[in-house]
Amino acid sequence: MTLKEWLDREAMSVPQFATRIGRSAEAVRRYVSGERIPDKDTMPLIAEATQRKVTPNDFFDLTPIKRRRSMPSQVAA
């Protein structure tokens, strides 16, 4: 879930969320718009404030990769 989606769902404004995580409204606006990715100190604050609905992967548009059940056989030379 993106931060924008979470804010919309919770009917929370950017300034309200910025106050909640102790960052400027401008910084949060940039996270929401995709202009900036939160730093390593801010990522956990966002995850905690959103009850882990927004995670670092969401800023990088990463989806979980399904693991293979078995590795392919190697062909002997």
Phi, psi and omega in degrees: 000135178281162177297321178299314179300318181294314179300317179298314181298322181272358183053045181249137179278161177301312179300323178296316180293321179301317178297319181299321183259001176074033178236166180286153177298325180295319178298314180295320177302320179291325176295317182295319183279347181087007178288335182216149175255133180302147179282176186295338177277332183274327181308311181296328178296319179293314180300315181293316182294335181257015182054040178065020176282332176246122183240168177306322179302328181295333178282339179255004180055044179262137174247150180302141178265127178288132179280144175288146178287329178213153179280146178297148178293141175269139180274129178287141181276000000 
